[in-house]
Amino acid sequence: MIIDEFQYASNLLPHIKTYVDEHKNYGDFWLSGSQNFVSMKNVPESLAGRVGIINLFSLSNSEITGTLFDEYTTNFDKLVLRQKTVTPISKAEVFAKILKGGMPQTFENLPATLQDYFGSYCQTYLSRDIKNLAQVADELSFYKFMQVCSSLATEMIDYTSISKKVGITVSKAKKWLSILVSSGIIIFLQPYFNNVLKRVVKTPKMYFMDTGLLCYLRGIDDAEVLMKSVASGEFFENYVVSEVYKSFTNVGKHPPLYYSSATFR
């Protein structure tokens, strides 16, 4: 049985738990929704030990091109083999991909413009998911918050700076950032330290999981303009991180990714 948007019927979970415990046939239920399962509120059952969670983001480049690989690797021999199965693309083509992003609808039924699509996407996201996740009443302020976050993509998070630019409290900025993470809009990349405790207390970087949405929030609607802008390096960095991140989540693995002052690990 496939139950879509099951977050609106979370009262079904205790019954699913009972059924699974009785029949022990995993795979009988497939639950999909626009909210992160582990962050859902008012869920009567966690289904701990009975559920496998797969986070799906927008399409990765390998999915779009059909050249499916396992998770990203730095193994030289494997990279050489991959190189033989992919088609090289130009710099202009890369930035065209960055501008379009990976939302499935933009490949199935392309709207009049990408601006039209992402405008409708943001409106739906704000009016439905945001209100349900945290009862955010001021949609305009939250949209401004998303725009501020887009201007800080690839940078270390400064909650005080974000709160001042949006006109909200620091605590609300932290809460709203957690909403963007819960709904799969952004991810945090933690700094790399040998000491695990240091990773926890240090400041993470923020990346958008769909570069098309990132471009829309930044007001960019032309690939050539994007390629020649002073922020082109930031967009490319965001694109690479999101692609590597998806390569792990698409095979059901937690991405072991961190950032340092010089390299990604």
N, C-alpha and C positions, 0 to 999 in steps of 0.2 A: 504494500500500500504506500502510495506517495502522497504526502500531505504538504502542500505548499503554503507558505506564510503561516506556519504553525504557531508562531508567537502569539497569534490572535486566538489560539485555542489551546493554551498551555495546560488547561485542565484535563486534556487528553493524556498527558504524560504519566500520571499514576496508573491509568488503565494499560498503557503501552508497557510500563514496567512490569505489571502483573502478568501480561501476556508473554513477554519475553522470558520472565523467570519460569513460567510454566512450560513453555514450548522449547526454549533454548535453541531457537533457530534464527541466528543472527542474519539480518538482511531482509526480514519481513517488512520493516518499516523504513522508509526514506523520508526524512524531515528536511524541508528546505525553507529558508526564510531570509529576510533582508537584514536581520539583526544577528549579532554574534551570540551564539547559544549560551556561552559561559557568562555573558554580561546581561542577559535578560533578567528583568525584574519580575517579582511575583511568580516565579516558577516553582511549583509545588514539589517537583522532583528533579534532581540533578542527573539521574540515570548514570551515576558514576559506575564504571566498570561494565556498562551495558551499551555504551554508545561510542562510535568513532566520529570525531569531528573533523570536517574538511572545510577549510576556509577558501572560498572561491573569489578571486578578484577578476578584474577585466582580463580579456584574452591576452596571452603573452605573444610575442612575435613568433615563437616556434609553433604555437597553435594556429596563428593566422596563416603562416606559410606552409603548414603541414609537415615541417621537418622536426618531428618530436624527439626530444632527447630526455635523458635522465637529468637529475639535478646538476647544476653547474659544478665543474671540477677544474682544478688547476693542473691536473695531470697532463703533461705535454703530449704524450702519445694519443690520449683520448681526444685532445683538442685538435690534433692533426687529422684524426679520422673524421671529426665533425666538419672540419674545414672542407673536406672533399664532398660533403653532401649538401652544402649550403651555397646559395648564389650570392656573390658579392654585390653590394649596393653602394651607391654614391653617397656622399655627405648630404646632398640635397634630398635624397630619398629617405635617409635616416631622419632628418628633421620633418619631413612630410609624415612619417610614421609617428613621431613625437606629437605633432600637432593633432593628428586624428585620434590617437589613443587606441584603446582596445575594447571599447564597449561593443558587445555583439550586435546591437541594433544598428550601429553605424555601418556595419558590413552587410546586414541583411536588407534593410530598407533605409537607405540614406535619406535623411530629411533634406529640406531645401538647402540648409547650411548647417555646419557643425554648431554654429552659435545657436541656431534654433533648437537643436537637439539638447545641448547642454543647458540651455536656458530652461527648457521644460524639465530636464532631469533635476536641476537644482530646485525648481519650484516644487516638484513632487517630493523630493527628499526633505525639504524644509517643512512642507505642509503635512507629511505623513510620518516619516521615520523619526524626525527630530522631536515632534510633539509626543510621540509614543515613547521614545527613549528617555526623555527628561522633562517633558512638559515645558519646553521652551516657548514662552509666549511671544517674545519679540523676534519674529522671523527676520526682520530687516537687520537687526543687530547681529544675529547669527550669521547671516550672509556676509556682512561686513567682516565678521570674525574669520570666515573661510577665506575671504580675499586677503586679509592680513597674513593668514597662515601660508597662503600660496606665495606671497612675496618673501617668505622666510624659509621656503623649501630648500633643503640641503644644508641649512644652517643649524647650529646648536640652539636649542629652545631657550628663550628668555621670556618667562611668564610675565614678568613685570613690564617688559616692553610691549608684549602683545596686549596686555590689559589696558595700558595707557592708550595705545593706538585705537582700540575698539571702544574704550570708555566703559569698561567693566572691571570688576574686582579681580584680583589675582586668583582667588579661590574659584571664581566662575570661569576664568580662562582655563584653569586646570581641568575643571569639570567638562567644559566644552571640548577640550582637546581629547579627553577620554572618550567622548561621544564619537568624534571623528575616527578614533582608533577602533572603537566597538563596531562601527558601521563599515569598516574596511576602506575608508577614504584615505587615511594616512597610516604610516607605520613609524615606529621609533627605532632608530639604530643606536644601540648602546656603544660606548667607547670600549676599546679593547684594553684590558689589563689582565696580567697573570693572576692578580688577586681578585677573586670573584666579588668580594665585598666592595672593592673600589668601583666596579662596574655599576653596582646598584646605586651608589650615591653620586656618581658623576652625571653630567648633563648629556642627554641623548640628542641625536639629530633627527629631523623630521623629513619624511619623504612622502610624496603623493603616489598612490598606487596606480593611478591612471593619468598619464601625461596630457591627454586630451582635455580632461577636466582642469588640470593645472593651467594649461594654456588659456582656457576659457576664463578662469578666475583672474588671470593676469591681463586679460583683455587683448590677447594675441590671436589673430585669425588668419595669418598668412605665414606659410612655411619659410619663405625666403626672408621675410622680416625677422622671423624667429632665429633663423640660421645666422643672420648678420647682427643680431642684437648683442649687447654687452653681457647679457645673461645667458647666452647660448650654452656656455659651459655648465651652468647650473642645471639647465634643462636636460642636457646630455647626461650629466651625473645622475640626476633623478631617474632618467630612463634606464640607465644601466643597473642601478640599484634595484629598481622595481622588477626588471627582467630577471635578475639573478634571484631575487626573493621569490618570485613566482615559480621559478624552476624547481625550488624546493617544495613549496606548498602544493604544487600540482602533482607531486608524487607522494604527498602525504607526510612530508618531513618538516621538522622545525628548522628554519634557516639559521645556520650557525654563523651569522654575519655581525660584524662589528666595524667601527670606524676608528682610524687613528689619524694623526696629523698628516701622514704621508700616503698611506695605502689602506685599502679595504681588505679585511681578512675573513 
